[in-house]
Amino acid sequence: MTEDWQAGGFGLYVHWPFCEAKCPYCDFNSHVVKHIDQTRWANALAAEVLRVSSQTPGRLLRSIFFGGGTPSLMLPETVATILNAAQTHWTWANDIEITLEANPNSVEANRFRGFAEAGINRVSLGIQSLRDNDLRRLGRLHSAKEAQRAFDIAQNTFGRVSFDLIYARQDQTLDDWKIELSEALAMAGDHLSLYQLTVEHGTAFWDRQNAGKLRGLPGEDLAADMYDLTQDLCGAAGMPAYEVSNHAAPGSESRHNLIYWNYGDYAGVGPGAHGRLTLGGQKYANSAWLQPGAWLKSVETGSGDEINSKLSVKDQASEYLMMGLRVTDGIDTARLHKMCDNLSLDTTVDRLLELGLMFRSQDRIGVTQQGRLVLNAVIAELLPD
C-alpha cells in the first residue's frame, strides 16, 4: 500500500550549527566557537545518518540539504563523509538534488571545487542585500562586491545556484527595493529566495526593538507594497513565486523544500534538526538536542534525538495544511481528508473564498496572492480544533 509520505517524497536535512558571527536578525540554531573538530563532527553526523537510514532502508532519496549555521565552513572531506553514509542504506534518485548553504565571506574557489567533487550540485548563497550599508546593519561580514564574487565562483562551479535577499529593511523605500530587486534578477540564475525582514523573539534585533533602537522599519502598508512589487517583478522576469518567499523558473524549484511543503518524509540530523518519518504506517516527529555539545555526546552514546513522538491524524492534517498552503498550487483536498476523514473545512473555505483569500480548483484549495499577505491568519482559520 502506498503510504501518504510518498506523495511528497523523501529527503535528508543535515544541520551544521556553526557560524563565524551571529547575525542580529537570526533565530536559527547557530553558534560561534573558536575551534571545530571536523573529524569528530563528520563522524557524528555520518553515524546519525547511518542510524536513521537503517530504520528506513531502501527508500529513494530525492534530496539532501546542508543547512545551518554556515555549512560552507565545513571541510569538503566532512561533506564527503556524510554523503558516503547516506548511500549505505538509501537508493539515490538519478537526479538527486544536493544543496549546501554558503555565506559569501566563507567562499573559496578551491573549497567550492572540493564540495562539487564530494557531490554537492546546488548552492544557496546567503547574500541578503546588495547594499553595503544594509549589509553592515544586518551584521553580515561580507560586502556587496564580495557577494558578487562569491556568486560568480558558485556559478562557475555548480550546475544550480540560488541566493537569498532580505527586504523591508530599515529605511528602505519601495523605489530602493525595486532597483535592488531588478539588479538581483539580472544576476540571478533560476532561483531566488526573497524574505521580508521579521523581528524574531530571542534575537539581537528583538532586544533593540524593545529598547526603541531599531528604527526605520517599514509599516505594514509599505511592506505589503514591497511584497506585491516582488511578485510583479519576479513574474515578469520568468521567476514566479512557487511558495510565499521563493521564486524560480519553471522546473527549477528547490526539490528539497518541496518535500517539506508537500508533506513528505525527511530525516533531520544535527543539533536542533527536526524530522518527519513514517515507520510501520505511523508518522513520527523527532527533534534533536539543541546545544552542539549535548547533541555530540548524545550521538556518541547512541542517538542525537531528544524527542521522538507519534503524530495523530489530526496533527498530520494540521501540518499538511500549514506546509501545503505555503505553495502557490495549494493542497490536495482528497489527500487531506484521507489523513483525517472527519475534517470539515467547507464552510470556512467558502468564507475565505468570498474574501478573495483562497481559491478552489477541482480537488485543490490554496491561498491567493492577497491571502499570502495574511497567511498565518488564513491557516489559523483552517486548523482543526
C-alpha positions in Angstrom: 0.0 0.0 0.0 1.3 3.5 -0.9 2.0 5.5 2.3 1.0 9.1 2.4 4.5 10.5 2.6 5.3 9.2 -0.9 3.1 12.0 -2.3 5.8 14.4 -1.1 8.9 12.3 -1.5 11.8 11.7 0.9 14.8 13.8 1.8 17.7 14.3 4.3 18.4 17.5 6.2 21.9 17.9 7.8 22.3 20.8 10.3 25.8 22.4 10.7 25.4 24.6 13.7 28.5 26.8 13.5 28.9 30.4 12.2 31.7 33.0 12.1 29.3 35.5 13.7 25.7 35.6 14.9 23.5 37.9 12.7 21.2 40.1 14.8 18.1 39.0 12.9 18.8 35.3 13.1 16.8 32.9 15.3 18.3 29.7 13.8 20.3 27.3 15.9 23.8 28.7 15.2 26.8 29.1 17.4 30.2 30.9 17.3 33.1 28.8 18.6 36.9 29.1 18.4 37.6 25.6 17.3 35.7 22.8 15.5 36.9 19.2 15.4 35.8 18.5 11.9 36.7 14.8 12.1 34.6 14.3 15.2 31.7 16.2 13.7 31.9 14.4 10.4 31.9 11.0 12.2 29.0 12.0 14.4 26.8 13.3 11.6 27.6 10.3 9.5 26.7 8.0 12.4 23.3 9.7 12.7 22.7 9.3 9.0 23.5 5.6 9.3 21.2 5.2 12.3 18.2 6.8 10.7 18.8 5.2 7.3 19.0 1.7 8.9 15.4 2.4 10.1 14.2 3.3 6.6 16.3 1.1 4.3 15.8 1.0 0.5 14.0 4.4 0.3 14.5 6.6 -2.7 16.4 9.7 -1.5 15.4 12.7 -3.7 17.4 15.4 -2.0 20.0 16.3 0.7 20.2 19.7 2.2 23.1 21.0 4.3 21.8 23.9 6.3 22.9 25.9 9.3 24.6 27.8 10.6 27.1 28.2 7.8 27.7 24.8 6.1 30.3 26.3 3.8 32.6 26.3 6.9 32.6 22.5 6.7 35.6 20.9 5.1 34.8 19.1 1.8 36.0 15.9 3.5 33.3 16.4 6.1 30.7 16.7 3.5 32.0 13.6 1.7 31.9 11.5 4.8 28.2 12.4 5.4 27.3 11.8 1.8 29.0 8.4 1.8 26.9 7.4 4.8 23.7 8.5 3.0 24.5 5.9 0.3 24.7 3.0 2.6 21.0 2.1 3.1 19.2 4.5 0.8 18.9 4.5 -3.0 19.7 7.9 -4.5 17.4 9.3 -7.2 19.2 9.7 -10.6 18.6 13.4 -10.4 19.2 13.8 -6.7 19.5 17.4 -5.6 22.3 18.0 -3.0 22.3 21.6 -1.7 24.7 23.4 0.6 24.1 26.8 2.1 27.0 29.2 1.9 27.9 32.7 3.1 29.8 34.9 0.7 32.6 35.6 3.2 33.3 31.8 3.5 33.5 31.2 -0.2 36.8 30.0 -1.6 37.2 28.6 -5.2 39.2 25.6 -4.0 36.8 24.7 -1.2 33.9 25.1 -3.7 35.6 22.7 -6.1 36.1 20.3 -3.2 32.3 20.5 -2.4 31.5 19.8 -6.0 33.9 16.8 -6.0 32.2 15.5 -2.9 28.8 15.6 -4.6 27.2 19.0 -3.9 25.4 20.1 -7.1 23.4 23.1 -5.8 24.5 26.0 -3.7 22.3 28.5 -1.8 24.1 31.8 -1.1 23.1 34.0 1.9 23.7 37.3 0.2 20.8 39.1 2.0 21.5 42.5 0.4 23.3 44.2 -2.5 23.9 47.3 -0.5 27.0 47.7 1.8 25.3 49.9 4.3 22.4 47.5 4.8 24.8 44.5 5.0 26.5 46.2 7.9 23.1 46.8 9.6 22.3 43.2 9.1 25.5 42.1 10.8 26.9 40.5 7.6 30.6 40.0 7.3 30.8 40.4 3.5 30.4 43.4 1.1 28.2 43.6 -2.0 31.4 43.2 -4.1 32.3 40.0 -2.2 28.8 38.7 -2.7 29.0 39.2 -6.4 32.4 37.4 -6.5 31.1 34.5 -4.5 28.1 34.2 -6.8 30.4 34.2 -9.8 32.5 31.4 -8.3 29.4 29.4 -7.4 28.0 29.7 -11.0 31.3 28.6 -12.4 31.4 25.5 -10.1 27.8 24.2 -9.7 25.0 23.5 -12.0 22.4 25.3 -9.9 22.9 28.4 -7.7 20.3 30.3 -5.7 20.7 33.2 -3.4 18.7 34.9 -0.6 17.8 38.6 -0.1 16.0 40.3 2.8 13.7 43.2 2.1 11.6 45.6 4.2 14.8 46.6 5.8 15.4 49.8 7.9 14.8 53.0 5.9 14.3 51.0 2.7 11.8 52.7 0.2 9.7 51.0 -2.4 11.9 52.5 -5.1 15.0 51.3 -3.3 13.7 47.7 -3.4 12.6 48.0 -7.0 16.1 48.9 -8.1 17.8 46.3 -5.9 15.5 43.5 -6.9 15.9 44.4 -10.6 19.7 44.1 -10.1 19.2 40.7 -8.4 17.0 39.4 -11.2 19.6 40.5 -13.7 22.4 38.5 -12.0 20.2 35.5 -10.8 20.3 32.1 -12.3 17.0 30.2 -11.9 16.0 30.6 -8.2 15.7 33.4 -5.6 14.6 33.3 -2.0 13.2 36.7 -1.0 12.3 37.2 2.6 10.6 40.1 4.4 12.6 41.1 7.5 10.9 39.9 10.6 12.0 40.6 14.1 12.0 37.3 16.0 12.0 36.8 19.7 15.4 35.9 21.1 17.4 37.9 18.5 19.5 41.0 18.9 17.0 42.9 16.7 14.2 41.9 19.1 16.2 43.4 22.0 17.0 46.6 20.1 13.3 47.0 19.0 12.2 46.6 22.6 14.7 49.3 23.6 13.5 51.6 20.9 16.8 51.4 19.0 15.6 49.6 15.8 14.3 52.5 13.8 13.1 52.9 10.2 11.4 49.6 9.7 8.6 49.9 7.1 4.9 49.9 8.2 2.5 47.1 7.2 1.3 49.0 4.1 4.7 49.6 2.7 5.8 46.0 3.5 2.7 44.8 1.6 3.5 47.1 -1.3 7.0 45.6 -1.4 5.6 42.1 -1.4 3.3 42.9 -4.3 6.2 44.6 -6.2 8.2 41.4 -5.6 5.6 39.3 -7.2 5.2 41.6 -10.2 8.9 41.9 -11.0 9.7 38.3 -10.5 6.8 37.2 -12.5 7.7 39.5 -15.4 11.3 38.1 -15.2 10.0 34.5 -15.6 10.6 33.6 -12.0 7.2 33.5 -10.4 6.6 32.6 -6.8 6.0 28.9 -6.2 6.0 29.5 -2.4 5.5 32.5 -0.2 9.1 33.6 -0.3 10.6 31.5 -3.1 10.7 32.2 -6.8 12.0 30.1 -9.6 12.0 29.5 -13.3 9.6 26.6 -14.0 11.3 23.3 -13.2 14.0 25.0 -11.1 12.2 24.9 -7.8 14.0 23.7 -4.7 13.2 20.0 -4.7 14.2 19.7 -1.0 12.0 22.4 0.2 9.1 21.0 -1.8 9.4 17.8 0.2 8.6 19.9 3.3 5.8 21.8 1.7 4.3 18.7 0.1 4.5 17.0 3.4 6.8 14.2 2.5 9.1 12.4 4.9 12.5 13.7 5.8 15.3 12.7 8.1 16.8 15.5 10.2 20.2 15.1 11.7 22.4 17.6 13.6 21.8 19.9 16.6 18.3 21.1 16.7 17.3 19.3 13.5 13.7 18.2 13.1 12.4 15.2 11.1 9.2 13.5 10.0 9.5 9.8 9.4 6.8 7.2 8.6 7.7 3.9 10.2 5.3 0.9 10.1 2.5 3.1 8.9 2.8 5.6 11.8 4.2 9.0 11.2 6.7 10.3 13.9 8.1 13.7 14.7 11.6 13.9 16.0 13.8 16.8 17.2 17.5 16.6 18.1 19.3 18.1 21.1 19.7 21.8 20.5 23.1 22.5 22.0 26.0 21.2 19.9 27.9 19.8 22.9 24.9 18.0 24.2 24.0 16.6 20.8 27.5 15.4 20.1 27.7 13.5 23.4 24.2 12.0 22.9 25.2 10.8 19.4 28.3 9.2 20.7 26.3 7.3 23.3 23.5 6.2 20.8 21.2 8.8 19.3 21.1 12.6 18.8 17.3 12.7 19.2 15.9 14.4 22.3 12.2 13.9 21.3 10.6 11.2 19.2 6.8 11.2 19.2 3.8 9.8 17.3 1.7 12.2 15.3 -2.1 11.8 15.4 -4.1 12.0 12.2 -5.3 15.5 13.3 -1.6 16.5 13.9 -0.8 15.3 10.4 -3.7 17.1 8.8 -2.7 20.3 10.6 0.9 20.1 9.5 -0.1 19.4 5.9 -2.3 22.5 6.0 0.4 24.6 7.5 3.0 23.5 5.0 1.0 22.9 1.9 -0.8 26.3 1.9 2.6 28.0 1.5 2.9 26.8 -2.1 1.1 28.5 -4.8 -0.8 25.4 -6.1 -2.1 24.6 -2.6 -3.1 21.2 -1.2 -4.9 18.1 -2.4 -8.2 18.0 -0.5 -8.7 14.3 -1.1 -5.3 13.6 0.5 -6.2 15.9 3.4 -9.4 14.0 4.0 -7.7 10.7 3.7 -5.4 11.8 6.5 -8.3 12.9 8.7 -11.6 11.8 7.4 -13.7 13.7 9.9 -12.2 17.1 8.9 -14.8 19.6 7.7 -13.5 22.8 6.2 -16.1 23.6 3.5 -17.8 26.5 5.5 -14.5 28.1 6.4 -13.1 27.7 2.9 -16.3 29.2 1.3 -16.0 32.3 3.6 -12.3 32.7 2.7 -13.1 32.3 -1.0 -15.7 35.2 -0.7 -13.0 37.3 0.9 -10.6 36.6 -2.0 -8.1 35.0 0.3 -8.3 31.5 -1.1 -9.0 29.7 -4.4 -10.6 26.3 -5.2 -9.6 24.4 -8.4 -11.1 21.0 -8.9 -9.7 18.9 -6.0 -7.3 21.5 -4.7 -7.5 24.5 -2.4 -4.9 27.2 -2.0 -4.2 30.8 -0.9 -4.3 33.7 -3.3 -1.6 36.4 -3.5 -3.9 38.6 -1.3 -4.2 35.7 1.1 -0.5 35.2 1.3 -0.2 38.6 2.9 -2.1 37.3 5.8 -1.2 33.6 5.5 -0.8 32.9 9.2 -4.4 34.2 9.8 -5.8 32.1 7.0 -4.1 29.0 8.3 -5.3 29.7 11.8 -8.9 29.8 10.5 -8.5 26.4 8.8 -6.7 24.4 11.5 -8.8 21.8 13.3 -9.7 22.5 16.9 
